[in-house]
Amino acid sequence: MFNDNYKPTDDTTWQGRIDSDSNFDAFRWHQWIKNIDLRDENLVPFTGKLGFAFIGFCCDEGVRRNRGRIGAANGPLSIRKEMSNLPCCFSQEVKLFDAGNVFCENITLEESQALLSKAVDKILSLNLFPIVLGGGHETTFGHYNGVLSHLSKDEPKPNIGIINFDAHFDLRPYPNGGSSGTMFRQISDICKERDLDYSYLCMGVQKHSNTVDLFKTADRLGAEYILAKDISNGDTWSVLEKLDHFIKHQDHIYITICSDVFTSAFAPGVSATQSLGLNPETVLKFIKYILRSNKVVSFDIAEVSPRFDQDNTTANLAAVIIFSLIDTISEIHNLSIEYLR
């Protein structure tokens, strides 16, 4: 099922401050996380109340094909370092696992995406919530296919809504193969082939970052979108109304974030910076709102490029977003620390 391009995480990756070896209230994530090897035939489905599994996609071949600034292949390690010292603000019934990394080395982008798909499918089969650390935003194609593969085992036509926080539609044609700018067009074609509903909502679209043809393509494919200016300057209630309308028509929701959706002051380490992007606090409010629908089955964050980062600002932002995701889901399951509610 897996080859040499999948590797479990090294035990030395998760390190950090230790305030106590025995008091869980003083624990940080590096003390609580457990490494797992998806190749291990003895792995059994998680039977606890709530479990999360990180999987890194160490690839920016899609960014290179898209003529962007490469460097996101090192994003997973950078994000893990920033997550290491995060506090355990959840009960001991919440478990964190690191499922390793998929590498795009000496194989094609398509092969690495297929490997990521298998890894996500495996994580879901273990009753764990996948959190994929990109990698270029080509992460999405492998991630989505993993979710689709897993849900298709029990549902003949899974209804998966994709909510993408992104400055770009990523709906370009792909006559010469996929890239970090084509994934949602590729997913649309898969849905057409399999007679599935194509449900795609892109939040944070920038008019100056997309051609008129891409807007027309979005309309032709039935993709929904909310412009960045309408999120930053518009009425929050109207955005929530659009979100509600989208969410109610989905059975399952997959959230993906391209870090270039944020203003470059918050996310300088990306392949395509945005001088007038979104404020992370605004995005977090919407993510938490979506999570409370209880329909979210998987999550990823992409385009964190340490090569262009400043003081690990972008990687730290990714870590904080993931912290908020886990904290919110823990609250929904009544597994957060009561003292902090």
N, C-alpha and C positions, 0 to 999 in steps of 0.2 A: 504493500500500500504506500509506503514512504521510501524514499531513497536517500542518498547522501546529502541532498539539498535540504533535508529536514534535520535539525539538530536540537536536542534538549538544551536548556539554559545551563550554563556553567554555574556551579555552586558559589563562585566568588562574585557573581554579578550583583546580587542583592546584599549590600552592606550599608551600614550607617550607624548613627548614634544609638547607644543603648543606655536607657535610664534605669531599667530594671530587668532582671532575668526572670522574675516571677509574677510581678504585678501587671496583669493584662491591660489595666487602665493606662499604663505607661508604655505600652508596646507601640512599635512602629511597624510599617508594612514589611520591612525586610526580616523582622523577627517572626512574622506570622505566615508568610508565603511558603508554599511547598512546590518544589519543582516536580513535574511529571513528564514522562516520556511517552508520547502518543504511539510509539511502536511497541510498547509493553503489552503483551497479550494478557497479562494478569490484571490490567486495569478494569475496574467494574464501575458501573454507573454510580454517581454520587447520590447518597440517600439522605443527606442532611437537608436542612431547611433552605439554605441559599449558598450557592457556590459560583465563583467567577473564575475564568481562565484567560490569561493573557497569551496571545500568540503574536510573534513579531513577523512582519513581512519585509525582509531586508532586500528591497528592490527599488530601483529608480530607473529601470530600463524604459518604462512607459514615459517617464519625464524626459529621458533622452530622446525618444522617438518624437515627443511632442515639442522638442527644441527648447525645453526649459532648463533651468539650472539644476544639475544633478547634485546629489548629496543626501537625499532622503533615505537612502539605503541604510544609513547609520542612525536613523531616527529611533528605532526600537530600543537600542542600547541607551541613547540619551534620555529617552522618556523613562526607562526603568530606573536610571540613576536618580532622576527627580522624584520618582514615586517611592524610592526606598525609605525615606525619612518621614513619609506621611503617617499621621497618627491613626491608630485603629479606633475609629469612632463608631464602632458597631459591636454587637455582642459576639461572643466566642462561637456562636452558631453560624456566623458568616465565615466562609472559608475562601481563601485566595490561593490560586494555583498558577504556576507559570508553565505553559505547555511548549515553550521553546520558540524556535524561529524557522521560517522558510527562507532560503537564500536563492537568489537568481544568479547563480554562478555556473558557468559552462553549460547552461541550459537556456532555452528560449523564454521570453516573457510568458508566452502561452503555457508552457510547461510549468513554470513557477506558479502561475495563477491556478492551474489545475491542482497543484500540490497544496496550495492554500485552501482551495475548495474542500479537499479531502480532510485537511486538518480541522476546518470549521465544522464540517459534518461530524467528525469524530468527537469534537468537544461537545456539540449539542447532544450527541448520543450518550454522552457521559452525564447528562442532566446538568451541565454547567453553562453559564452565560458567557458567550465569547466576547472578548474585548481585543480587537485586532489593532496592533500598533504598526502604522505604516512608517516607512515606505511611501512611494509615490501614490497618487490617488488611483492608479491602476489596481491598487489593493481592492477596490470595490468590486471589480469583476469576479475575482476569485472568491471574495467573501460572499457576495450575493449567490453565486452558484453553490456554495457550500450550504447556505441556508435553504435554498430551493431544493437541493438534493435531500436534505434531512426531512424537510416538511413533506416532500413528495412521497415519502415512505408510508405516510398515514393519510394523506390528502391527495386525491387525483388532480386537483387544480388549486394549489395553494394561492391564497390571496395575500400577496406581500406588498405592502406600501413602503416606498423608499422616501425618507426625508433626508435631503442632502443640504447641509449648510455650506454654501460655496459661492464664490464670486462668479464662477463659470458654470455654464450648462453642462459641459462635457458631453455634447451630443454630436460631435463631428463625425463625418463618414470615415470609414476605415478600409479603403481598398488595398492598402499595403500593410494591414495588420493593426491591431489595437494599440492604444497609447493611453496616457493619463488624461487625454481629452476626448475619449470615445466611449467610455464604459457604459454610459446610460443609453447610448444609441445601440450598443451591443445587447444590452439587457432588453431593450425594446424589441429587437429582432428575435431574441429567445422567446419572449412572451408571445410574439406573433406566430412563431413556429409551433409553440405548444398550446396555442389558443388560451393564453392566460391574460388576465387583466394587467395592463401596464399602468401602474400607479406610481407616479414620480412627482415629488414636490421639491423644488429647489428654493431654498431660502437664503437671501443675501445676494441675489444676482446684481451684477454691476453692468449698467448700460455701456460703459466705456470699455468693458472687457469681453464683450460678445458682439459678433456681427449681426446685422439685420437678418441674415439667413438663418442664424442659430435661433433667433427669436421665432422666426417663421417655422423652423423645424420643430421647436418646442410646441408650438400651437398645433402643427400638423399631427404630431404624435400624441397629443392630448396631455402633454406634461403641464403641470401647474408650477407657478413660480411667484415669488414675492420679491420685489426689488429691494436692494439694500437701503435706498433712500426712504422707502415706505416703512421699513423697520426702524430706522434711526430717527426719522422725523414724523412718521405717521402716528396714527391712533393704535395703541397696543391692542385695544379690544377688537379692532377690525382684523388684525393679524391673528388673534386667537380665534376669531370666528372662522377664518379661512382654515386654520389648523383643525378646528373642530369638524368642519365639513369634510376635510380630507381623512381624518382619523376614523370617523364613524363608518366609513366605507371600507375599512381594512380589517382583516382578521389578524394579521401580523404586521409589525413595523420594524424596519431595519434603519437605524440612524447612522449616517456617515458624515464626518466633518472633514472638509479640506481646510487646513490651517490658513490658507490665503483668504479666507472669508473675513479674517480679523484685520483691523487697522495695523499697519506695520509697526507702530509703537509697541503693540502687544505681541506681534508675531513677525519679527524681522527675519527669522530663519526659515523661509519658505522658498519655493521655486519661482513664485511670481508674487511679489509684494503688492499690497494694497494701501495706498496712502489715505484712502477714505473708506476703509472697511468698517466692519461692525465692532461694537464694544463687546468684549467677552461676557460681561455681566448680563447684558441684554440677551445674548445667545443662551446663557445658562438658564435664564428664566423660562425660555421656550423649551429647552431640553427637559427641564424638570416637569413642565406642563405635559409634554408628550409622554414622559415616563409614567405619569400618573394615570394614563389610559390603561395600563397593565397589558398593553399589546406589544411592547418592544421586546424583541427576541435576540437582538444582536447589535453591536456597536463597533465602530472603528473611528480612528482619527489618523489622518494622513498628511503628507507633505511637510513634516517636521524635518528640517535640514540643518543639522548641527554645523555644517560647513559655513553657513551664513548667519548662524545665531549669534546673539550678543548676550553674554552672561547667562546663557542657557534659558533666556526669557521665553522662547517659543516652546521648548521642551517642558519648562515648568508650567506654562499655561496648559499644555496637554495633560500634564499630571494632575493639575487642579481640576480640570474638566472631568477626568476619570474619577477622581476622588468624589466629586459632586454626584456623578452618576451612581457610584456604589453607595454613597451615603443616602441618596434619594430612594434607591430601590430597597435598601435596608429599612428605611423608614416605612415604606409601603408595606413591607412584610413584618412590621413591628419588631425589627431586629436591630434598631439603632440604640445607642446608649441613652437610656431614659433621662439621665442628667442633662443631656445636650438637646433634648427635643424642645 
